[in-house]
Amino acid sequence: MALLLPVPGCGGRFNSSLCSLRARKVNTFATLSQPRSEGVNWVEATSTFFDQDKRPIMLFDGVCNLCNGGVKFVRDNDRNKTIRYEPLQSEAGKMLLRRSGRAPDDISSVVLVEKDRSYIKSQAVLKIMEYIDLPFPQLALLLQFVPLFVRDFVYDNVANNRYIVFGRSESCEI
């Protein structure tokens, strides 16, 4: 599937032969890959993760120092132990990524997987904040008023530079 943009200069009218020739030449702006159908229902394949324990699972980059620090922060502020943790690089993490509609090798975002839904990027961060102790649920409520594209823009910039700024470790520390 491609996002097509018309060639400028015809103003949307195709009555001249030059414009109709130009109209056939369409610039491809971006392409979107079609989701791969592997024949596996990943929700069913991972339903056992929620059979005995209904708590959501936070997927994180296990070799990222920022991500490991974030997990430690959440764990320290989650006195009721409402969240479980799993590195994105683990087999369970890869299966849960597929359940969330992401590629199994995609370590670009924190993911929060609940029994019926998954959250990525800034939505995952805000949802995690709702689960931990005060004052973070209230802060998450306030941050929801910031438009998603702004929150995800900030999230993506931090995520894309996390190894440069915070470094990475050889293995998961959690």
N, C-alpha and C positions, 0 to 999 in steps of 0.2 A: 504494500500500500504506500502511496507517495502523496505528499502534499504538493499540489501543483499550483504555480502562480502564473497568471497570464502575462504575456510579453507586453510591456508598456508601449504606448504610442497609438493604440487603436481606440482607446476610450470606451471599450465595450461594444463598439459597433463594427460589424464585419461586412459592410457593404462594398468596400473596394477590394480588388484582387490582392493588393499588397497586404491589407489587413488580414484577409483570410489566409494568405500565405504565412504571415506572422503568427496568426492564431494557431496554426498547426505546430509551430515551434513553441513548446511550452517548457519553461525552466523547471527542473526538479529542485525543490527547496530542501526537502528532507525525506527520508524514508523511514517507515516504521516496520519493524519485523513482525511477522505474524506469530502468535503464540504457538509453540510446538505441542502437538498432541502426541503424547507418548503412550497413551492408553492406560495410564495409571491415575487413579483418583487419589490424589495426595491427601485430601481431607480424611478419607477412609484409611489410607495407609498410615497416617499419623494419629488416628483417633485414640490409640492406646496411650498416647502421652497424656491424655486428659481423662482416662477411665478412673484411675485411682486418685489422681491429684488434679483438681480443677483450677489451680493457680496458673496465671499466665506465665509464659516463658519469654524472657528477654534474651534475644540473640545479639551477640556483640562480636567484634573483631578481637579474637583472642591474643593476637600479637601486637596490638596497638596499645601504647601506654596510656593514651587519653581514654580509650574505651575501658581498659582495666581499671583506671582511676574512677571512671564513671560507675562501673559495677561496684567497686568498693564503697563509693559514696552512697549509692542506692541501698546496698546491703546494710550500711551503718544507719541509714535513715528509714529502714523498713523493719521496725521492731516487731511487727506482727508476722513477718516472713510471708508476705503476700505475693512475692515474685520469685520464680525460679530462673536460673541462669544457664545458658548454653552457648559455647563459642560457635561462631558461624562456620568454622573450619571442621567441626566434628561431624560425624555421620548423621547424628540426630539433627544438628544445626542445618545441614544440607537438605535433609528431608523436610524440615519445617520451612526452609526458604522456598522449596518447591510448593509446599502447601500455601504459602503466601503469594504465589505467582511470580516469584523471582528465580533467577538462574541459580543453580546450586553453588556456583563459584563467585557469586556476587557478594563481596564483603564491603560494599560502599556505604551501607546504612545499618544503623541499629534497627532491629525489628522486634516488635512486641506481638507475640502470638497468643491470642485468647482462644477458647474453645470454638467460638463461632466467627472470629474475625482477626485480621492482622493489621498492624499499623506500621508505617515506615517513616523514616526521616523525622521531621519535627513533630508529626502527629504521634509517633512512637514516644518521643521524649515527653510530650505533654501528658500522654496517657500514663506513662511510668510515674510522672510527678503526681498524678491523681492517686496512685496506689500507696505512695510513701507518706511519712508523717508530716504534720504541720510544720511550716506554713506552705509547703509545696503544692498541695491541692488548690489552694487559693491563688497561688502564683500561676499555676497552669490555667485556671479560669480566666485570669487577666490576660495571659498571653494568647488565648484563643481569639481575642479580638484583633490581633495582628493578622493580616491576610496570609493565607497559606503560602502564596508564592513568595512573600517576603521572608517568612519563617524558613521555608525550604531553601531559598537563596542563601541565607546566612548559614543554615545547616550544611549545604553543599560546599560552601567556601571553607568552613572549618574541616569538614570531612576530607576534602581534597588535599588539605595541607597538614593533616594530623600527624603523619610520619615525619615531616620536615620540622614541625614545631615541637612535638612531644616525643618523637622517636618511636622505635618499635623494639620489641623484645624477641628473643629466639623462640620462645614457646609461651603458651598461655599460662599466666600466673595465678589464675583463679582456680 
